[in-house]
Amino acid sequence: MQKFILELFLTLHGIGAASGISYTNDALYVIADNSNALYRYDLLKQNLESTALIGTLQDGPIPKAEKSDFESICLRGEELLILGSGSTAKRNSLIRYNIQTKELQQEDLTSTYSTLQNNYHIDQDNFNIEGLISNDQELWLFNRGNGMAQKNGIFVIDADSYAAKGYYPIALPEIDGVATSFTDALLYEGDIYILAAAEDATSTYHDGEIKGSILAVMNLQDKTIKETILISSTHKFEGISALKKTDHRLSFVL
């Protein structure tokens, strides 16, 4: 990455913050960690639609203690996979959304999350899934290391059975002496693009002072960080998707 430029792309009214973004077929699919909705913004028609992921659509932000905390979204075939963070017992849902039929299927990952914590010795206070990618027959879950133990790492599970297949700790740089931790990830043309933010807090539940965000590029095969770039010293970005590529430019939406 020779140069990174932030430009205002569009404003979506009615969404508090985008915790995950997926772009496909001229549409942006957006989730928010304080909402139970999947938002679809048609870039051609310039209209916003919303679908309830659990229950019925709710007006306004859902209280922290009650929210499903949807933090991760990725496209796998014709389905969007949407994950709760697992940071509390109420945040263990996996939603499958078919973008063609608009059918929803909800699954409970409590057992899977518990197995990952037990197998790889990461307790509930340090468990917080913030990113998801689909890699062939595997799902990679990016654990945000914003607990006391700072456990940035990637859980690998089987895409169909959700059986645990591995865990890989990842070292990320600091911003002004504050550790960065995963906020999202994207698999694109053989590389993994990682968003990470520095937040001056040691809790997966409570927010802290934001110190900035970085974009890191990871090798898919050996999981090494090839390069990092500071993209903001004031903002916490939580969602990333590739928008378009030319000979000289790769554009993301954040």
HUWOSUL-V280016 format. One line per field, one symbol per residue. phi: phi as a letter, one per 40 degrees, with the letter a starting at -180 (. if undefined). psi: psi as a letter, one per 40 degrees, with the letter a starting at -180 (. if undefined). burial: 1 if it has 24 or more other ideal C-beta (glycine too) atoms within 12 Angstrom, else 0. A space follows every 50 residues. Layout:
phi = ???
psi = ???
burial = ???
This chain:
phi = .cabbcbccabbchbcaccabbbafgbbbbbbcbabbbcbbccccfbbbb bccbgbcbcgccddcbccfcbbaacbgcbcbbbccgcaccbbcbbbbccc cgcbbbbbbdcccccccccbfbcdcbbacbaabbbfcbbbbccccbcdcf ccabcbbccbcgccbiabcbcbcbbfgbccadbaaacafgbbcbcabbbc abacbccbccbhbbbbbbcccbgcccabacbabbbbcbaaacbabbcbab bbbb
psi = hdihhhihdihhhehdiheihhhiffihhhihefieihhhhhddefihii hhdhaihihiihideeiefhehhihhbeihhhiideeideffihhhhhed efiihhiheddddddddddefhideehgheihihgbeihhhhhhfeadef ghihhhihddeehheihhihhiiihfehiiiheiihhhfeihhhhiihhg ifhediiahheaiihihhhddefihdiihheiedihheihihdihadehh hih.
burial = 00010000000100101111111100111111111111111000000001 10110000000100001111111111001111111111001111111010 00010000100110111001010101111111111001111111111011 11111110100101101101011010011111111111001111111110 10111000011111111101001010011111000111111110000001 0111
